[in-house]
Amino acid sequence: MKKNIPFLFCILFVFSLQMYAANPVLDFLNALDDAQLSKTQLQFDDVSRETWHYFPATMWPRTGIQLGELNAKQKELFHKMLQHHLSQSGYNKTMDIMSLEDVLADETGDTHMRDINKFHISVYGNPAQDAVWSWTFEGHHILLSFTSVDDKISFTPRFFGANPAIVQSGPRKGEHTLANEENLGLQLINSLSDKQKTKAIFNEQAPSDIITKNSVRVSADSPKGIPFPELDKSQQEALTKLIHEYISAVPDEIAKTRMEQLESEEMQNIHFAWAGATSLGKPHYYSIQGKTFLIEFDNSQNNANHIHSVWRDFDGDFGRDLIQEHYAHHHNN
């Protein structure tokens, strides 16, 4: 057996190197030249890591490298990196949202403001050697934030928007981006009885945007709306399906684990709240709040054809809970 130990060690070492080499973020960074790398890779404590917005690039200056500064091979590696950190549906939504820049460019003629290449990639820290590091992909109507701590990953905050939500003309007429988030919410509110609606609907007018906007931190205030136990079985299933639509943007196994945690520990405390109209084409808003998270959806701008949606974790945004756990463990040791 002793003779096999060095051989076994070599196998494990090679296997770990293969896993290390397969890190798609490292593959992307290694493909950048020095000038690109200096733009892309920042210190983990850079203030921009938690400073974000869903405005177009011309309205909100961002750090990192723009997609338009990458060559074809680098873009390919970026997409592999993105696909690694999202489910297929999450990746498809991201691509659909980005492609709406082309629709807006055609509608407005403004190819400077409406440019699919003006999305930014930033990496914070050094994934080759740091236990704590992160990366973000940000631009008009997109914030994807991934924080890796001891190989655990935080996926929040996550913002998806769509303008136009439903394309009104041209070859893509009728396309409905973020349709499930919108339609499932409308189906749920319209399934409630009048008595249930008096609890669920907290305002006859929808707010003009998600209430938390681009806040760095979101706190667990007293939840609005109707609590999960006051819904009937079919309504509870509908709300669970709606929550899953948001969770399912991340890789399947991670989404499954988070959904199981919610169902076993949190569902009885979840509230569903609504504001505004209860039909498509008129301004409407909803929120879903649990002990650990908040979902917001708003479609009120541009004649109710402009969606903003977000998932926030009260303690876990930008990996805060994982980072705190990491440093508490290392401090105690």
SEROTOR-934537 format. One record per residue: residue in three letters; x, y, z of N, C-alpha, C in turn. Coordinates in pm, whole numbers, padded with zeros to 5 digits, always signed. Example, Ala and Ser with C-alpha at 12.3 -4.5 7.8 and 13.67 -1.06 7.14 Angstrom:
<atoms>
ala+01319-00569+00780+01230-00450+00780+01320-00330+00780
ser+01285-00225+00708+01367-00106+00714+01290+00003+00787
</atoms>
This chain:
<atoms>
met+00083-00121+00000+00000+00000+00000+00086+00126+00000
lys+00200+00120+00071+00283+00239+00082+00335+00282-00054
lys+00365+00181-00140+00416+00215-00272+00312+00290-00355
asn+00185+00268-00323+00079+00331-00401+00049+00474-00359
ile+00096+00513-00241+00062+00645-00189+00113+00757-00280
pro+00242+00756-00321+00286+00863-00410+00209+00865-00541
phe+00177+00745-00594+00102+00738-00719-00038+00796-00702
leu-00104+00761-00589-00235+00813-00561-00231+00964-00544
phe-00127+01013-00475-00111+01157-00456-00100+01227-00591
cys-00024+01165-00683-00007+01225-00815-00141+01234-00888
ile-00223+01126-00876-00354+01127-00943-00440+01240-00889
leu-00444+01252-00754-00524+01356-00692-00473+01495-00729
phe-00340+01508-00733-00280+01636-00765-00314+01676-00908
val-00302+01581-01000-00334+01609-01139-00481+01645-01153
phe-00568+01569-01081-00711+01596-01087-00743+01736-01038
ser-00676+01777-00928-00701+01911-00876-00651+02016-00973
leu-00540+01989-01040-00490+02084-01138-00586+02096-01256
gln-00646+01982-01295-00742+01987-01405-00862+02071-01367
met-00911+02054-01243-01024+02135-01197-00986+02282-01194
tyr-00863+02308-01147-00813+02445-01138-00804+02506-01277
ala-00747+02428-01370-00728+02480-01506-00862+02503-01576
ala-00965+02430-01530-01095+02440-01595-01175+02560-01547
asn-01121+02636-01451-01193+02753-01401-01214+02850-01517
pro-01337+02871-01560-01360+02954-01680-01324+03101-01658
val-01326+03148-01534-01286+03286-01508-01136+03302-01531
leu-01059+03202-01485-00914+03206-01509-00883+03195-01658
asp-00956+03108-01726-00935+03096-01871-00957+03230-01940
phe-01061+03301-01897-01089+03432-01956-00978+03531-01924
leu-00938+03539-01797-00833+03634-01758-00702+03604-01830
asn-00671+03477-01844-00545+03439-01908-00541+03474-02057
ala-00659+03497-02115-00666+03531-02257-00653+03681-02282
leu-00652+03762-02176-00644+03907-02192-00499+03953-02202
asp-00476+04060-02276-00341+04118-02276-00326+04207-02152
asp-00208+04260-02130-00180+04334-02006-00272+04455-01990
ala-00294+04528-02098-00379+04648-02090-00523+04610-02056
gln-00572+04503-02118-00708+04456-02089-00719+04406-01944
leu-00615+04335-01901-00617+04279-01765-00619+04388-01660
ser-00546+04497-01684-00544+04606-01587-00680+04673-01574
lys-00758+04670-01680-00894+04723-01674-00989+04627-01602
thr-00969+04499-01625-01066+04397-01584-01048+04355-01439
gln-00923+04331-01398-00899+04272-01266-00868+04381-01164
leu-00951+04390-01060-00942+04495-00959-00922+04433-00822
gln-00886+04518-00727-00875+04472-00588-01013+04430-00538
phe-01016+04329-00451-01145+04280-00402-01221+04388-00327
asp-01150+04477-00260-01218+04581-00181-01246+04708-00262
asp-01231+04702-00394-01264+04819-00476-01411+04855-00456
val-01437+04985-00439-01573+05030-00408-01673+04992-00517
ser-01627+04974-00638-01719+04944-00748-01779+04804-00737
arg-01722+04719-00653-01775+04582-00641-01920+04582-00593
glu-01956+04680-00509-02092+04686-00458-02168+04809-00507
thr-02112+04878-00607-02178+04996-00665-02229+04956-00802
trp-02360+04967-00820-02416+04914-00945-02538+04996-00988
his-02575+04978-01113-02698+05039-01163-02743+04966-01288
tyr-02871+04982-01320-02927+04919-01439-02944+05020-01552
phe-02887+05141-01537-02888+05240-01643-02796+05196-01759
pro-02818+05252-01879-02722+05229-01989-02583+05282-01953
ala-02482+05232-02022-02343+05267-01993-02317+05417-02007
thr-02386+05483-02098-02364+05626-02118-02420+05710-02003
met-02505+05651-01920-02566+05723-01809-02504+05687-01674
trp-02424+05580-01670-02367+05534-01543-02227+05478-01569
pro-02122+05555-01537-01985+05508-01561-01955+05382-01481
arg-01890+05286-01544-01860+05158-01480-01712+05123-01496
thr-01664+05043-01403-01530+04988-01415-01536+04862-01501
gly-01420+04802-01523-01413+04678-01599-01395+04700-01748
ile-01398+04591-01819-01375+04595-01964-01508+04575-02036
gln-01528+04650-02143-01651+04636-02220-01640+04519-02318
leu-01756+04460-02347-01758+04350-02444-01697+04391-02577
gly-01718+04516-02617-01667+04563-02745-01516+04571-02753
glu-01448+04560-02639-01301+04563-02636-01240+04423-02645
leu-01323+04321-02654-01274+04184-02660-01270+04134-02804
asn-01172+04048-02834-01170+03984-02965-01261+03862-02963
ala-01273+03795-03075-01370+03685-03088-01341+03572-02989
lys-01214+03536-02970-01178+03428-02879-01208+03467-02735
gln-01177+03590-02700-01203+03638-02564-01353+03641-02536
lys-01431+03681-02634-01578+03680-02617-01628+03537-02597
glu-01572+03446-02671-01611+03305-02657-01584+03256-02514
leu-01467+03291-02461-01433+03251-02325-01522+03320-02222
phe-01558+03446-02249-01652+03515-02161-01785+03441-02155
his-01836+03402-02271-01966+03333-02273-01959+03198-02200
lys-01846+03131-02209-01829+03007-02131-01832+03036-01982
met-01769+03144-01943-01768+03187-01803-01910+03217-01756
leu-01986+03286-01839-02124+03321-01805-02211+03195-01797
gln-02198+03107-01894-02278+02984-01895-02246+02896-01774
his-02122+02899-01729-02082+02820-01613-02153+02867-01486
his-02184+02997-01478-02240+03055-01357-02391+03075-01364
leu-02453+03038-01477-02598+03050-01493-02654+02918-01543
ser-02784+02899-01524-02853+02789-01590-02874+02827-01736
gln-02925+02732-01814-02953+02764-01954-03058+02874-01964
ser-03161+02868-01878-03265+02972-01883-03210+03107-01840
gly-03122+03108-01739-03061+03233-01695-02974+03294-01804
tyr-02899+03208-01872-02814+03256-01982-02901+03309-02096
asn-03009+03237-02129-03097+03281-02238-03161+03416-02206
lys-03204+03434-02081-03262+03563-02042-03161+03675-02057
thr-03038+03648-02017-02932+03749-02028-02912+03789-02174
met-02906+03690-02262-02888+03718-02404-03008+03794-02462
asp-03129+03755-02419-03249+03824-02469-03250+03971-02427
ile-03215+03996-02302-03213+04134-02250-03110+04217-02327
met-02991+04161-02346-02888+04234-02420-02933+04264-02562
ser-03000+04169-02625-03040+04187-02765-03143+04298-02782
leu-03212+04335-02674-03308+04445-02683-03240+04579-02708
glu-03108+04586-02684-03035+04709-02720-03043+04733-02871
asp-03042+04625-02949-03054+04639-03094-03193+04690-03132
val-03296+04642-03061-03432+04689-03087-03442+04839-03058
leu-03386+04881-02943-03390+05023-02906-03308+05108-03003
ala-03197+05055-03049-03116+05129-03146-03194+05151-03275
asp-03267+05049-03320-03348+05063-03440-03462+05163-03420
glu-03522+05158-03299-03635+05247-03272-03594+05392-03260
thr-03479+05416-03197-03439+05553-03165-03334+05610-03260
gly-03262+05523-03328-03151+05568-03412-03027+05604-03333
asp-03031+05586-03200-02919+05621-03113-02833+05497-03088
thr-02733+05476-03173-02646+05359-03160-02532+05382-03062
his-02520+05504-03012-02418+05533-02909-02469+05489-02772
met-02591+05527-02740-02649+05491-02610-02696+05346-02610
arg-02753+05301-02721-02810+05167-02731-02712+05077-02805
asp-02622+05017-02728-02511+04943-02789-02489+04813-02711
ile-02506+04702-02779-02494+04571-02715-02352+04541-02667
asn-02256+04618-02717-02117+04597-02676-02080+04673-02549
lys-02172+04756-02497-02140+04837-02380-02189+04774-02250
phe-02152+04648-02234-02170+04577-02107-02032+04547-02050
his-02020+04557-01919-01889+04554-01854-01865+04427-01773
ile-01742+04379-01778-01698+04261-01700-01588+04307-01605
ser-01603+04275-01478-01500+04306-01379-01474+04182-01293
val-01347+04161-01260-01309+04053-01168-01240+04117-01049
tyr-01285+04080-00929-01233+04139-00806-01155+04034-00727
gly-01025+04063-00706-00939+03965-00642-00876+03875-00746
asn-00813+03769-00698-00737+03680-00786-00789+03537-00771
pro-00872+03490-00865-00926+03355-00853-00820+03246-00859
ala-00698+03280-00902-00592+03181-00907-00537+03147-00769
gln-00554+03238-00673-00493+03213-00543-00576+03256-00423
asp-00680+03336-00443-00757+03389-00330-00874+03298-00294
ala-00898+03284-00164-01017+03210-00118-01143+03291-00137
val-01128+03424-00143-01242+03514-00159-01218+03602-00282
trp-01306+03592-00380-01296+03673-00500-01434+03681-00565
ser-01451+03768-00661-01582+03780-00725-01568+03832-00867
trp-01677+03825-00940-01680+03890-01071-01823+03937-01099
thr-01834+04040-01182-01965+04096-01215-01977+04117-01365
phe-02101+04110-01411-02135+04146-01548-02249+04246-01538
glu-02228+04364-01593-02321+04473-01567-02339+04561-01690
gly-02461+04608-01708-02492+04701-01815-02639+04735-01810
his-02691+04786-01919-02832+04827-01923-02922+04707-01894
his-02994+04717-01782-03092+04616-01741-03032+04483-01699
ile-02904+04480-01669-02842+04356-01620-02744+04387-01507
leu-02758+04317-01396-02651+04303-01298-02644+04156-01260
leu-02529+04095-01287-02499+03960-01241-02376+03970-01153
ser-02390+03928-01028-02280+03938-00932-02254+03800-00872
phe-02131+03752-00886-02094+03620-00837-01976+03634-00740
thr-01995+03591-00617-01889+03600-00517-01852+03459-00472
ser-01725+03423-00488-01676+03291-00451-01599+03299-00320
val-01643+03222-00222-01579+03219-00090-01559+03073-00052
asp-01433+03030-00045-01402+02890-00014-01482+02796-00103
asp-01490+02831-00230-01557+02751-00333-01710+02749-00319
lys-01766+02826-00227-01911+02849-00224-01938+02977-00301
ile-02051+02984-00369-02077+03101-00455-02208+03168-00418
ser-02202+03300-00402-02321+03383-00388-02359+03436-00525
phe-02490+03437-00554-02539+03478-00686-02624+03604-00680
thr-02614+03679-00570-02698+03799-00559-02613+03919-00521
pro-02663+04041-00554-02791+04071-00617-02793+04033-00765
arg-02914+04012-00816-02931+03983-00958-03045+04067-01012
phe-03017+04147-01112-03117+04236-01174-03135+04198-01320
phe-03260+04180-01359-03296+04163-01500-03405+04264-01534
gly-03389+04333-01648-03492+04425-01695-03518+04403-01843
ala-03619+04468-01894-03652+04453-02037-03722+04577-02088
asn-03663+04636-02191-03724+04750-02260-03695+04736-02410
pro-03799+04716-02490-03939+04696-02452-03962+04556-02398
ala-04056+04545-02303-04089+04413-02251-04153+04328-02361
ile-04244+04390-02436-04302+04325-02555-04269+04412-02675
val-04198+04356-02771-04158+04431-02890-04284+04463-02972
gln-04300+04591-03005-04424+04639-03065-04424+04638-03217
ser-04307+04635-03278-04303+04642-03425-04174+04580-03477
gly-04165+04567-03607-04044+04514-03668-04043+04363-03673
pro-03931+04305-03716-03924+04160-03734-03938+04080-03604
arg-03916+04144-03489-03927+04074-03361-04058+04106-03289
lys-04153+04163-03360-04281+04203-03300-04344+04086-03223
gly-04388+04116-03100-04454+04015-03018-04363+03944-02919
glu-04230+03957-02935-04138+03893-02838-04160+03953-02700
his-04171+03867-02601-04201+03910-02463-04088+03862-02373
thr-03997+03953-02341-03884+03919-02253-03929+03924-02108
leu-03883+03827-02028-03925+03809-01888-04076+03783-01880
ala-04125+03710-01977-04269+03682-01983-04316+03599-01864
asn-04238+03499-01823-04283+03414-01713-04295+03493-01583
glu-04197+03580-01557-04202+03661-01436-04328+03748-01435
glu-04365+03799-01551-04483+03885-01560-04612+03805-01556
asn-04623+03705-01642-04749+03632-01655-04784+03550-01532
leu-04684+03489-01470-04712+03410-01350-04759+03500-01236
gly-04702+03620-01227-04747+03715-01125-04891+03758-01148
leu-04925+03790-01274-05061+03830-01308-05161+03716-01283
gln-05122+03595-01318-05210+03481-01294-05236+03461-01145
leu-05134+03480-01064-05150+03461-00920-05242+03567-00861
ile-05217+03695-00890-05300+03799-00830-05446+03784-00874
asn-05468+03740-00997-05606+03726-01047-05674+03598-00999
ser-05599+03510-00935-05659+03390-00877-05708+03414-00734
leu-05672+03530-00677-05711+03558-00539-05857+03602-00530
ser-05920+03567-00420-06056+03615-00394-06051+03763-00358
asp-06166+03826-00357-06171+03968-00320-06116+03989-00180
lys-06147+03899-00089-06097+03910+00048-05946+03897+00053
gln-05893+03804-00024-05747+03787-00029-05681+03909-00092
lys-05745+03966-00194-05686+04083-00261-05676+04203-00167
thr-05768+04215-00072-05760+04328+00022-05632+04320+00104
lys-05580+04200+00125-05452+04186+00196-05334+04198+00101
ala-05347+04140-00017-05234+04135-00110-05204+04270-00173
ile-05309+04346-00210-05289+04472-00282-05270+04585-00181
phe-05150+04641-00178-05120+04745-00078-05133+04886-00135
asn-05148+04898-00267-05166+05029-00329-05234+05012-00463
glu-05328+05099-00492-05398+05092-00620-05311+05141-00735
gln-05205+05214-00702-05112+05263-00804-04978+05191-00790
ala-04922+05153-00903-04790+05090-00901-04683+05197-00881
pro-04575+05166-00808-04463+05260-00801-04400+05275-00939
ser-04321+05379-00957-04261+05405-01088-04138+05320-01115
asp-04097+05241-01017-03978+05157-01030-03980+05057-00915
ile-03887+04961-00917-03870+04878-00799-03835+04969-00681
ile-03883+04935-00564-03869+05025-00450-03725+05032-00401
thr-03651+04922-00407-03513+04920-00357-03414+04982-00456
lys-03457+04999-00582-03372+05057-00687-03234+04991-00688
asn-03125+05070-00683-02991+05012-00689-02921+05020-00553
ser-02997+05003-00447-02941+05012-00312-02825+04913-00293
val-02724+04958-00221-02612+04870-00189-02656+04762-00092
arg-02739+04800+00006-02792+04704+00104-02944+04713+00106
val-03007+04599+00131-03153+04591+00145-03182+04523+00278
ser-03271+04583+00356-03303+04528+00488-03440+04461+00487
ala-03460+04372+00582-03585+04297+00592-03687+04379+00671
asp-03756+04471+00605-03861+04548+00670-03985+04461+00689
ser-04084+04513+00759-04209+04440+00777-04269+04411+00640
pro-04294+04285+00609-04341+04251+00474-04483+04298+00449
lys-04508+04340+00325-04643+04376+00282-04710+04252+00223
gly-04842+04262+00207-04912+04161+00130-04970+04048+00210
ile-05007+03942+00138-05075+03827+00197-04973+03718+00228
pro-04979+03660+00349-04883+03554+00383-04918+03423+00313
phe-04816+03344+00290-04828+03216+00219-04938+03126+00279
pro-04948+03112+00412-05050+03021+00467-05194+03063+00436
glu-05216+03188+00398-05352+03233+00369-05391+03213+00222
leu-05303+03150+00146-05335+03112+00009-05386+02969+00007
asp-05472+02937-00088-05514+02798-00099-05404+02716-00169
lys-05426+02587-00180-05319+02500-00229-05273+02538-00370
ser-05368+02564-00459-05330+02597-00597-05257+02731-00603
gln-05297+02825-00517-05230+02956-00512-05090+02941-00453
gln-05075+02856-00353-04942+02829-00296-04851+02768-00401
glu-04905+02678-00480-04825+02617-00588-04787+02722-00692
ala-04877+02815-00719-04849+02921-00816-04740+03014-00766
leu-04744+03048-00637-04641+03135-00580-04507+03063-00578
thr-04508+02936-00542-04384+02856-00543-04325+02851-00684
lys-04409+02835-00783-04364+02833-00923-04303+02967-00963
leu-04363+03074-00917-04311+03208-00948-04174+03230-00883
ile-04160+03191-00757-04030+03203-00689-03926+03120-00763
his-03964+03000-00803-03870+02912-00873-03824+02974-01005
glu-03911+03050-01069-03872+03115-01194-03751+03206-01173
tyr-03747+03273-01059-03632+03360-01027-03510+03277-00987
ile-03531+03179-00904-03418+03096-00858-03355+03020-00973
ser-03436+02978-01070-03388+02890-01176-03290+02956-01272
ala-03259+03082-01253-03159+03147-01338-03018+03099-01307
val-02997+03043-01187-02864+02996-01148-02852+02848-01180
pro-02730+02792-01177-02713+02650-01211-02808+02557-01136
asp-02850+02452-01204-02961+02369-01157-02943+02315-01015
glu-02826+02263-00984-02806+02204-00851-02814+02309-00741
ile-02761+02426-00770-02765+02535-00671-02909+02584-00655
ala-02981+02596-00766-03122+02637-00760-03203+02535-00681
lys-03178+02407-00703-03251+02301-00633-03227+02310-00483
thr-03102+02330-00443-03069+02341-00301-03136+02461-00237
arg-03132+02576-00305-03193+02697-00248-03345+02681-00237
met-03405+02620-00338-03550+02601-00335-03589+02508-00223
glu-03512+02404-00201-03541+02310-00092-03529+02379+00043
gln-03430+02468+00057-03415+02542+00181-03536+02632+00207
leu-03581+02701+00103-03698+02787+00118-03821+02706+00158
glu-03840+02593+00092-03959+02513+00117-03959+02452+00256
ser-03841+02419+00308-03834+02354+00439-03825+02453+00555
glu-03774+02575+00529-03747+02667+00639-03820+02801+00632
glu-03874+02835+00515-03910+02975+00497-04048+03001+00437
met-04109+02901+00375-04231+02926+00298-04343+02987+00383
gln-04357+02944+00507-04466+02993+00591-04452+03141+00624
asn-04334+03196+00605-04310+03338+00635-04310+03427+00511
ile-04333+03368+00395-04327+03444+00270-04457+03521+00247
his-04443+03646+00201-04557+03731+00171-04554+03771+00023
phe-04673+03776-00038-04688+03821-00176-04768+03950-00175
ala-04711+04055-00233-04776+04188-00231-04787+04243-00372
trp-04893+04319-00395-04921+04372-00529-04957+04519-00521
ala-04924+04594-00628-04968+04733-00642-05000+04759-00788
gly-05104+04841-00811-05138+04878-00947-05241+04788-01010
ala-05244+04791-01143-05343+04716-01220-05317+04566-01213
thr-05418+04489-01249-05403+04343-01247-05419+04285-01388
ser-05385+04366-01488-05392+04320-01626-05270+04368-01703
leu-05233+04292-01803-05118+04325-01887-05145+04455-01961
gly-05041+04538-01975-05054+04663-02048-05086+04783-01962
lys-05107+04760-01832-05129+04869-01738-05026+04857-01625
pro-04984+04970-01566-04876+04966-01467-04906+04871-01350
his-04810+04782-01320-04827+04688-01209-04692+04654-01146
tyr-04701+04611-01023-04582+04584-00941-04616+04471-00845
tyr-04517+04386-00817-04533+04292-00706-04400+04271-00635
ser-04413+04225-00511-04294+04184-00434-04323+04051-00368
ile-04218+03974-00346-04224+03848-00271-04114+03857-00167
gln-04152+03852-00041-04053+03868+00066-04058+03750+00162
gly-03940+03696+00189-03924+03592+00290-03832+03640+00400
lys-03787+03549+00483-03696+03585+00592-03559+03625+00539
thr-03518+03565+00427-03381+03584+00378-03372+03663+00249
phe-03483+03685+00180-03475+03739+00044-03591+03832+00012
leu-03572+03910-00095-03676+03995-00150-03671+03988-00302
ile-03786+03964-00363-03803+03974-00508-03889+04097-00534
glu-03850+04177-00633-03935+04287-00679-03950+04279-00831
phe-04071+04313-00876-04101+04320-01019-04184+04444-01043
asp-04143+04526-01139-04218+04646-01171-04228+04661-01323
asn-04350+04687-01371-04370+04720-01512-04464+04839-01517
ser-04407+04957-01507-04489+05078-01505-04441+05184-01605
gln-04316+05179-01645-04262+05280-01734-04298+05249-01880
asn-04286+05352-01965-04311+05336-02109-04446+05269-02136
asn-04550+05324-02073-04685+05269-02091-04691+05121-02052
ala-04628+05093-01938-04628+04956-01883-04571+04855-01984
asn-04459+04894-02044-04390+04802-02136-04240+04808-02112
his-04203+04813-01985-04064+04834-01946-04046+04771-01807
ile-03983+04654-01803-03976+04574-01680-03844+04598-01607
his-03855+04608-01475-03740+04598-01385-03769+04488-01284
ser-03675+04396-01264-03694+04290-01165-03562+04263-01094
val-03572+04220-00968-03450+04199-00891-03471+04092-00785
trp-03364+04019-00757-03358+03928-00641-03251+03982-00548
arg-03287+04006-00422-03192+04051-00320-03192+03954-00203
asp-03075+03927-00148-03061+03852-00023-03024+03949+00087
phe-03097+03948+00195-03075+04047+00300-02934+04037+00359
asp-02887+03917+00386-02754+03900+00444-02651+03853+00342
gly-02698+03797+00230-02607+03731+00138-02568+03809+00014
asp-02625+03929-00007-02585+04006-00125-02435+04029-00126
phe-02375+04018-00245-02231+04034-00264-02152+03938-00174
gly-02214+03826-00137-02146+03723-00058-02117+03764+00085
arg-02189+03862+00139-02155+03914+00272-02159+03807+00380
asp-02261+03720+00376-02270+03617+00479-02157+03517+00467
leu-02122+03479+00344-02012+03385+00323-01879+03446+00365
ile-01859+03574+00333-01735+03642+00370-01722+03652+00522
gln-01831+03687+00589-01830+03696+00735-01797+03561+00798
glu-01858+03457+00745-01832+03321+00795-01686+03282+00772
his-01634+03318+00656-01494+03285+00623-01397+03350+00720
tyr-01414+03481+00743-01319+03550+00829-01338+03513+00976
ala-01461+03482+01018-01483+03437+01155-01412+03303+01178
his-01419+03215+01081-01354+03084+01093-01202+03098+01098
his-01147+03182+01010-01001+03196+01007-00950+03274+01128
his-01031+03367+01177-00991+03441+01298-00987+03348+01418
asn-01086+03259+01427-01092+03165+01541-00982+03061+01535
asn-00936+03034+01413-00828+02936+01399-00690+03000+01409
</atoms>
